Amino acid sequence: MQISTPLEALAGQYQLHPGASPSIVGARPVLGAGRLGRLLQGQKGEQVGRTLSSVFTLCGHAHRRMAELALAAASGPAEQNAAPGAAPVILLLETARDHLRSIALDWPQRLPDLGTSAQQTDWLRGCPLSLGTARAPADADAARQTLAALRVWLERAVLQQGVTCWLADQRDPDALACWCKANAERLLPARCLAAWHPLAHTLTPATRCLDLLDEDQTLQTDQLQQLAQRLADEPDFVQRPTWLGQCAETGPWTRLRHRRAQQSMQPSAWTRLSARWLELMELAAADPKSDGSDSAPLLVCGALRLDDGQALAWCEMARGLLLHWVQLDADGAVQDYRVLAPTEWNFHPDGALALALTSLPANDTVAARTLAAAFDPCVACTV
């Protein structure tokens, strides 16, 4: 693949080489050598979020939210730290949009043998969420209304049954595979998942879930402080991150609310792929009138003041755990900034995906593409 523009060169790409070592080659140049910090240096307030959303276009809403939290924590007194907890309903809605966009646009491209059809987008008719860049909801009430409309649309046009009942019946990986096969003719996401399943459920990369967040707030704070120190001390840490000396992975299957289940399961490429479809349904099934206080939050976010003018913010977003670290100067402007995104964890050259690719035959490009789709890069990726 040829890089043709400065923007593409800044965004970067990954090349996967099955049967080779290293099996993953590439990076996002914007994250290395302190480039992002220099780009944001001197910026304040909303300007930081606007710049970040123009650099990280696929999940711009999450980056704006993290910039807002990080700047507020860094500039305020320690006792006014943003309390960790459930993500606001606007983040739930935008994460649902990100899942839907990836399913509708990325999945068919990652299955070259699926064929193309003018009817591939017919299943989206009547969807209340735009797949393009959309204006954020005006407030939480507007987000709740749109999330409720998403649920109605999914139940009537996509699932053809109540989403709560559907989730109860299809959480088991084998049951979901059967549902996808039965609905493949009428529904593009089911067709994609059904096409992936025969191979994907046999691909079981070694798993070490990123466990930075914890229900024990004292432990979580200690762990986030440890990671923040690495971010502050090592500008290139964000390109090849490790946790406690090991590579880790992050995605919808590694949410804090899944922590207990993670201990008894071995995720496959199939469960990683289908986790996105399942979470879309879970987000739509969330009670728009509830604050979620009676159950584990679907997504969590928060911020932590670290030192004078320094803070770390985090949130669970579509591709996994996103972290922002900021250091402000005496005038409250950005002095340095780091972004640690899910792709850099999952496409680490020594991580689970890399090891799984190395173990493949050199000509097994189908399995390599399936694994790449399971780990879901947010930049260009070729085999």
Secondary structure as the mmCIF struct_conf table of DSSP 4:
data_model
#
loop_
_struct_conf.conf_type_id
_struct_conf.id
_struct_conf.beg_label_comp_id
_struct_conf.beg_label_asym_id
_struct_conf.beg_label_seq_id
_struct_conf.end_label_comp_id
_struct_conf.end_label_asym_id
_struct_conf.end_label_seq_id
BEND BEND1 THR A 5 THR A 5
HELX_RH_AL_P HELX_RH_AL_P1 PRO A 6 ALA A 11
STRN STRN1 GLN A 13 LEU A 16
TURN_TY1_P TURN_TY1_P1 PRO A 18 GLY A 19
BEND BEND2 ALA A 20 PRO A 22
STRN STRN2 ILE A 24 ALA A 27
HELX_RH_3T_P HELX_RH_3T_P1 PRO A 29 LEU A 31
BEND BEND3 GLY A 32 GLY A 32
TURN_TY1_P TURN_TY1_P2 ALA A 33 GLY A 34
HELX_RH_AL_P HELX_RH_AL_P2 ARG A 35 LEU A 40
TURN_TY1_P TURN_TY1_P3 GLN A 41 GLY A 42
TURN_TY1_P TURN_TY1_P4 GLY A 45 GLY A 45
HELX_RH_AL_P HELX_RH_AL_P3 GLU A 46 VAL A 55
BEND BEND4 PHE A 56 PHE A 56
TURN_TY1_P TURN_TY1_P5 LEU A 58 CYS A 59
HELX_RH_AL_P HELX_RH_AL_P4 GLY A 60 SER A 75
BEND BEND5 GLY A 76 GLY A 76
HELX_RH_3T_P HELX_RH_3T_P2 ALA A 78 GLN A 80
HELX_LH_PP_P HELX_LH_PP_P1 ASN A 81 PRO A 84
STRN STRN3 GLY A 85 ALA A 86
HELX_LH_PP_P HELX_LH_PP_P2 ALA A 87 PRO A 88
HELX_RH_AL_P HELX_RH_AL_P5 VAL A 89 ARG A 101
HELX_RH_PI_P HELX_RH_PI_P1 SER A 102 ASP A 106
HELX_RH_AL_P HELX_RH_AL_P6 TRP A 107 GLN A 109
TURN_TY1_P TURN_TY1_P6 ARG A 110 ARG A 110
HELX_RH_3T_P HELX_RH_3T_P3 PRO A 112 LEU A 114
TURN_TY1_P TURN_TY1_P7 ALA A 118 THR A 121
HELX_RH_3T_P HELX_RH_3T_P4 ASP A 122 LEU A 124
TURN_TY1_P TURN_TY1_P8 ARG A 125 GLY A 126
BEND BEND6 PRO A 128 LEU A 129
BEND BEND7 LEU A 131 GLY A 132
HELX_LH_PP_P HELX_LH_PP_P3 ARG A 135 PRO A 137
BEND BEND8 ALA A 138 ASP A 139
HELX_RH_AL_P HELX_RH_AL_P7 ALA A 140 TRP A 153
HELX_RH_PI_P HELX_RH_PI_P2 LEU A 154 LEU A 159
BEND BEND9 GLN A 160 GLN A 161
HELX_RH_AL_P HELX_RH_AL_P8 VAL A 163 GLN A 170
BEND BEND10 ASP A 172 ASP A 172
HELX_RH_AL_P HELX_RH_AL_P9 PRO A 173 ASN A 183
TURN_TY1_P TURN_TY1_P9 ALA A 184 ARG A 186
HELX_RH_AL_P HELX_RH_AL_P10 LEU A 188 ALA A 200
TURN_TY1_P TURN_TY1_P10 HIS A 201 THR A 202
STRN STRN4 CYS A 209 CYS A 209
BEND BEND11 GLU A 215 ASP A 216
HELX_RH_AL_P HELX_RH_AL_P11 GLN A 217 ASP A 233
HELX_RH_3T_P HELX_RH_3T_P5 PRO A 235 GLN A 239
BEND BEND12 ARG A 240 ARG A 240
STRN STRN5 TRP A 243 TRP A 243
TURN_TY1_P TURN_TY1_P11 LEU A 244 GLY A 245
STRN STRN6 GLN A 246 GLN A 246
STRN STRN7 GLU A 249 GLU A 249
BEND BEND13 GLY A 251 GLY A 251
HELX_RH_3T_P HELX_RH_3T_P6 PRO A 252 THR A 254
HELX_RH_3T_P HELX_RH_3T_P7 LEU A 256 HIS A 258
HELX_RH_AL_P HELX_RH_AL_P12 ARG A 259 GLN A 262
TURN_TY1_P TURN_TY1_P12 GLN A 263 SER A 264
HELX_RH_AL_P HELX_RH_AL_P13 ALA A 269 ALA A 285
BEND BEND14 ALA A 286 ALA A 286
TURN_TY1_P TURN_TY1_P13 PRO A 288 LYS A 289
BEND BEND15 GLY A 292 GLY A 292
TURN_TY1_P TURN_TY1_P14 SER A 293 ASP A 294
BEND BEND16 SER A 295 SER A 295
BEND BEND17 LEU A 298 LEU A 299
STRN STRN8 VAL A 300 ASP A 307
TURN_TY1_P TURN_TY1_P15 ASP A 308 GLY A 309
STRN STRN9 GLN A 310 MET A 317
TURN_TY1_P TURN_TY1_P16 ALA A 318 ARG A 319
STRN STRN10 GLY A 320 LEU A 328
TURN_TY1_P TURN_TY1_P17 ALA A 330 ASP A 331
BEND BEND18 GLY A 332 ALA A 333
STRN STRN11 VAL A 334 LEU A 340
HELX_RH_AL_P HELX_RH_AL_P14 PRO A 342 ASN A 346
TURN_TY1_P TURN_TY1_P18 PHE A 347 PHE A 347
TURN_TY1_P TURN_TY1_P19 PRO A 349 ASP A 350
BEND BEND19 GLY A 351 GLY A 351
HELX_RH_AL_P HELX_RH_AL_P15 ALA A 352 THR A 358
TURN_TY1_P TURN_TY1_P20 SER A 359 SER A 359
BEND BEND20 LEU A 360 LEU A 360
TURN_TY1_P TURN_TY1_P21 ALA A 362 ASN A 363
HELX_RH_AL_P HELX_RH_AL_P16 THR A 365 PHE A 375
BEND BEND21 CYS A 378 VAL A 379
STRN STRN12 ALA A 380 THR A 382
#
